[in-house]
Amino acid sequence: MKKSNWKKFIFTGAMLSIAALTLAGCGSSKDKEGTSTSETKDSAAELKLWVTNQPGTKKFYEGALADFKKEHPKYKITIVETEDAKAQENVKKDPDAAADVFTLPHDQLGQMVDAGVIYENEKFGDDIKKDQTDAAVEAATYKGKMYAYPYGIESQVLFYNKEKLSEDDIKTYEDITSKATMGLNMEAVNAYALAPLFMSNGDYLYGKTGEDPKGTDFNNAKGVEVLKWMATQKSNKGAIQVSDDTMAAFGSGKIASFESGPWDKAAAIEAIGKDNLGIAAYPTVNLGSGEVQQKSFLGVKLYAVNAATKVPLAAMELANYLSGEKMQEIQFKDSTRNIIPTNKTVQDSDMVKNDALAKAVVTMSGSDYSVVMPKIPEMVSFWTPTSAVMSDAYTGKIQEDQYQAKLDQLVKDISAKE
């Protein structure tokens, strides 16, 4: 999913309350394990599956689910392509008409759970904890309960021109910008790309778990260091200001590196050629108190079960199969999908290790390199004010003696209101 999709949030208190009350009133009877009392594993079930609307997705799922259909001959599965970035909007609009199982970016999970439209993962949580990475488990969990089924990860990485930078050169930001150049957009900061600098320097966004609405501490000495560092980049000759012309600058040689996500791989190859393109995890960076590992936001792709489903057991079985080892291997191998897995066994396979992009993203998914993007409703307030403060520090619109006050206000703006 492209970076812009991770910033599509919808948070309306009235909608949440209505959805929660509606589901509470029409929920099915459940046994002590949580599944419908009238449903058994061998029951016939009609299931609707919403998948992302990228080209070829429906055809892919129709083929990939062949074995599951053989194992469950009484299940009828209807596959519908939708925009998964709008999962919460589409499901909350009419839960009864929505799919039994659907895909979503993990940052929407908290809002959907609070709205009452997600069915808890009551059957397969232990398997997911055993088979999938810690980051994936964290992304699928909210307020201590497992709700979803992870199947892919996404993180930004470093793209670089191997003719201009060596593997040793790219280990630190300082070496990259002293020996060559890096393209950055600091005049109009994209908080998805640059806000993790605060976490790189030891600060927290919504606490250690990302679920504390009052747990952001950007307004400390480490946060002030980040703004000071932003200001110094204006005079860093190796830090080249780019905006929408990043790929053109990369192709012309104006910049030798840039940080972006898997979605830019094809364009980067077109710009400088496959043989010249290097892909790696982020470098370290000195933000004022010594070298630290630069971090990125980590996004996790999830399947979830609709709380309004009439066949929760069948829906959970389908979601679990879709997020399982076999399916993740198929998704990675398929050229139309190429989704980087969350399953530990698939991550450890040669096919992943020998793929430069996948290897870099897997490295970035570790806690030393990334922060699982918080999934609480307050994230809707995070992007705009954070971008503004960082941009203003770079352009000089705010001066150093204003940094503390601006960060105090930022933390207030993005935290839960009294």
Residue pairs with C-beta under 8 A, 6 or more apart in sequence:
1 52
1 84
1 85
1 105
1 154
1 263
1 299
1 301
2 261
2 263
3 156
3 190
3 192
3 193
3 260
3 261
3 263
5 85
5 105
6 105
6 107
6 192
6 297
6 299
6 373
7 192
7 383
8 85
8 86
9 107
9 108
9 111
9 377
9 379
9 380
10 88
10 89
10 111
10 380
11 111
11 377
11 380
15 92
15 115
16 92
16 111
16 114
16 115
16 116
19 92
19 95
19 115
19 116
19 117
20 114
20 115
20 116
22 95
23 95
23 116
23 117
23 307
23 308
24 116
26 96
26 308
27 307
27 308
28 36
28 310
28 312
29 36
29 37
29 38
30 36
30 37
30 312
31 37
33 122
33 123
34 120
34 122
34 312
35 122
35 123
35 312
35 313
35 316
36 310
36 311
36 312
36 313
39 45
39 311
39 312
39 313
39 314
40 313
41 313
41 317
42 74
43 74
43 311
43 313
43 314
44 74
44 75
44 76
45 72
45 74
45 75
45 76
45 311
45 314
45 315
46 75
46 76
46 78
46 311
47 75
47 76
47 77
47 78
47 100
47 101
47 311
47 314
47 315
47 318
48 77
48 78
48 80
48 98
48 99
48 100
48 101
49 61
49 77
49 78
49 79
49 80
49 99
49 100
49 101
49 102
49 318
50 80
50 81
50 82
50 84
50 87
50 90
50 98
50 99
50 101
50 102
50 103
51 57
51 58
51 61
51 79
51 80
51 81
51 82
51 84
51 102
51 103
52 81
52 82
52 83
52 84
52 103
53 81
53 82
53 83
53 84
54 336
55 336
56 336
57 81
57 336
57 337
58 79
58 80
58 81
60 334
60 336
60 337
61 79
62 79
64 327
64 330
64 331
64 334
65 77
65 79
65 321
67 326
68 75
68 318
68 321
69 75
69 77
72 314
72 317
75 314
75 318
77 318
80 99
82 90
82 99
82 102
83 90
84 102
84 103
84 104
84 105
85 105
87 102
87 103
87 104
87 105
87 108
87 112
87 304
88 104
88 108
88 111
88 112
88 115
88 117
90 98
90 102
91 98
91 99
91 102
91 112
91 117
91 306
92 112
92 115
92 117
95 117
95 306
95 307
95 308
96 308
98 117
98 306
98 308
99 306
100 305
100 306
100 309
100 310
100 311
100 314
100 315
100 318
101 303
101 304
101 305
101 306
101 309
101 315
101 318
101 319
101 322
102 303
102 304
102 306
103 301
103 302
103 303
103 304
104 112
104 148
104 302
104 303
104 304
105 299
105 300
105 301
105 302
106 139
106 140
106 148
106 150
106 299
106 300
106 301
106 302
106 372
106 373
106 375
107 299
107 373
107 374
107 375
107 379
108 375
109 118
109 139
109 140
109 142
109 147
109 148
109 302
109 304
109 375
110 142
110 211
110 374
110 375
110 376
110 377
111 375
111 376
111 377
112 118
112 304
113 142
113 143
113 147
114 377
116 307
117 306
117 307
117 308
118 147
118 148
118 304
118 305
118 306
118 307
119 147
119 304
119 305
119 306
119 307
119 309
119 312
119 315
119 316
120 145
120 146
120 147
121 128
121 140
121 146
121 147
121 148
121 149
121 305
121 316
121 319
122 316
123 313
123 316
123 317
123 320
124 149
124 316
124 319
124 320
125 146
127 320
128 136
128 137
128 140
128 146
128 149
128 150
128 323
129 137
129 146
131 324
131 325
131 343
131 344
131 345
132 150
132 323
132 342
132 343
132 344
133 153
133 342
133 344
133 347
133 365
134 367
135 153
135 298
135 300
135 342
135 365
135 366
135 367
135 370
135 372
136 150
136 153
136 300
136 342
137 146
137 150
138 209
138 210
138 372
139 148
139 150
139 298
139 300
139 302
139 372
139 375
140 146
140 147
140 148
140 149
140 150
140 300
140 302
141 147
142 211
142 375
143 211
147 304
148 302
148 303
148 304
148 319
149 302
149 303
149 304
149 319
149 320
149 322
149 323
150 300
150 301
150 302
150 323
150 342
151 301
151 302
151 303
151 322
151 323
151 327
151 328
151 331
151 339
151 341
151 342
152 300
152 301
152 328
152 331
152 339
152 340
152 341
152 342
153 298
153 299
153 300
153 301
153 340
153 341
153 342
153 361
153 362
153 365
154 261
154 262
154 298
154 299
154 300
154 301
154 340
154 361
155 261
155 296
155 297
155 298
155 299
155 361
155 364
155 365
155 369
155 370
156 193
156 259
156 260
156 261
156 282
156 296
156 297
156 364
157 259
157 260
157 261
157 262
157 279
157 280
157 281
157 282
157 296
157 357
157 360
157 361
157 364
158 170
158 257
158 258
158 259
158 278
158 279
158 280
158 281
158 282
158 283
158 360
159 250
159 257
159 258
159 259
159 260
159 264
159 265
159 268
159 277
159 278
159 279
160 170
160 176
160 256
160 257
160 277
160 278
160 279
160 280
161 180
161 250
161 253
161 256
161 257
161 272
161 276
161 277
161 278
162 275
162 276
162 277
162 278
163 272
163 276
164 180
164 253
164 256
164 257
165 176
165 179
165 180
165 256
165 257
165 278
167 278
167 280
168 175
169 175
169 176
169 179
169 180
170 176
170 257
170 278
170 280
170 283
171 283
171 284
172 283
172 284
172 285
172 286
172 291
173 182
173 283
173 284
173 285
173 286
173 294
174 285
174 286
175 283
176 182
176 238
176 256
176 257
176 283
177 236
177 237
177 238
177 239
178 238
179 238
180 238
180 256
180 257
181 238
181 239
181 240
181 254
181 255
181 256
181 257
182 238
182 239
182 240
182 255
182 256
182 257
182 258
182 259
183 240
183 242
183 246
183 249
183 250
183 254
183 255
183 257
183 258
184 194
184 233
184 239
184 240
184 241
184 242
184 258
184 259
185 193
185 241
185 242
185 243
185 246
186 194
186 230
186 233
186 234
186 239
186 241
186 390
186 391
186 394
186 395
187 241
187 243
187 391
187 394
187 395
188 243
188 387
188 391
189 195
189 386
189 387
189 388
189 390
189 391
189 394
190 387
191 382
191 383
191 384
191 386
191 387
191 390
192 297
192 383
193 259
193 260
193 296
194 390
195 205
195 297
195 382
195 386
195 387
195 390
196 294
196 295
196 296
196 297
196 370
196 371
197 226
197 229
197 230
197 285
197 287
197 294
197 295
198 205
198 218
198 222
198 223
198 226
199 205
199 295
199 371
200 285
200 287
200 292
200 293
200 294
200 295
201 222
201 223
201 225
201 226
201 287
201 288
201 289
201 292
202 222
202 292
203 216
203 217
203 218
203 220
203 222
203 223
203 226
204 215
204 216
204 217
205 215
205 216
205 218
205 371
205 374
205 382
206 212
206 213
206 215
206 216
206 374
206 376
206 378
206 379
207 214
207 215
207 216
208 215
210 371
210 372
210 373
210 374
210 375
210 376
211 374
211 375
211 376
213 376
213 378
213 415
213 416
214 415
214 416
216 411
216 414
216 415
217 223
217 411
218 226
218 407
218 410
218 411
219 404
219 407
219 408
219 410
219 411
222 287
222 289
223 407
224 403
224 404
224 407
225 287
225 288
225 289
226 287
226 390
227 389
227 390
227 393
227 398
227 400
227 403
227 406
227 407
228 288
228 393
228 400
228 403
229 285
229 287
229 288
230 390
230 393
230 394
231 393
231 394
231 396
231 400
233 239
233 394
234 394
234 395
234 396
240 249
240 254
240 255
242 249
242 254
242 255
242 258
246 255
246 258
246 260
247 264
247 267
247 268
247 270
247 271
248 271
249 255
250 258
250 268
250 271
250 272
251 270
251 271
251 272
259 282
259 296
260 268
262 338
262 340
262 357
262 361
265 279
265 357
268 277
269 277
278 356
279 356
279 357
279 360
280 356
280 360
281 360
281 363
281 364
281 369
282 293
282 294
282 295
282 296
282 364
282 369
283 294
284 291
284 292
284 293
284 294
285 291
285 292
285 294
286 292
293 368
293 369
295 368
295 369
295 370
295 371
296 364
296 369
296 370
296 371
297 370
297 371
297 372
297 373
298 364
298 365
298 370
298 371
298 372
298 373
299 373
300 342
300 372
301 339
302 323
303 319
303 322
303 323
304 319
305 312
305 315
305 316
305 319
306 315
309 315
321 327
323 342
324 343
325 343
325 345
325 346
328 339
328 341
328 342
328 343
328 346
329 341
329 343
329 346
329 349
331 337
331 338
331 339
331 341
332 338
332 339
332 340
332 341
332 346
332 351
332 352
332 358
333 351
340 352
340 357
340 358
340 361
340 362
341 347
341 352
346 352
347 362
352 358
352 359
352 362
353 359
363 369
364 370
373 379
378 414
378 415
378 416
381 413
381 414
382 414
385 409
385 410
385 413
385 414
386 410
386 414
389 398
389 406
389 407
389 410
391 397
392 398
392 406
393 403
398 406
